[in-house]
Amino acid sequence: MDFNATPLAASGAAVGGIVPFLVGVIIVGGLIGAVWWGRRQRAEQPAPPRPEEQPRLPDSGPVGPVTERREPDEMPQGQDRLNPHQMGGDSSHRAADQERPTWSDNDSGGFGSGGPGRT
């Protein structure tokens, strides 16, 4: 009989049960620490605003939508193509002519509407 294999098998079974238990204890301890740290951080933040500190509707009522024509800035001519980082932000400005465009007689009315289009 080989008696040396029995202690190794027993130690393997012990390690097979102890190691997962210790890993579980470490994970649970980490989760408890994370909850404790998060509650501490939350306690240091300012309280949410009270109802009397909330924004109020103006006495004149709600502001309605504004409809106006906007014109884009002109693209520079004679230069290489601009990259997005060279374009800048929303740089449109109010159009001098605020009349809405109307359909001409030769327009089809929309894509796929079946009209002949511009002829």
Buried (B, 14 or more C-beta within 10 A) or exposed (E): EEEEEEEEEEEEEEEEEEEEEEEEEEEEEEEEEEEEEEEEEEEEEEEEEEEEEEEEEEEEEEEEEEEEEEEEEEEEEEEEEEEEEEEEEEEEEEEEEEEEEEEEEEEBEEEEEEEEEEE
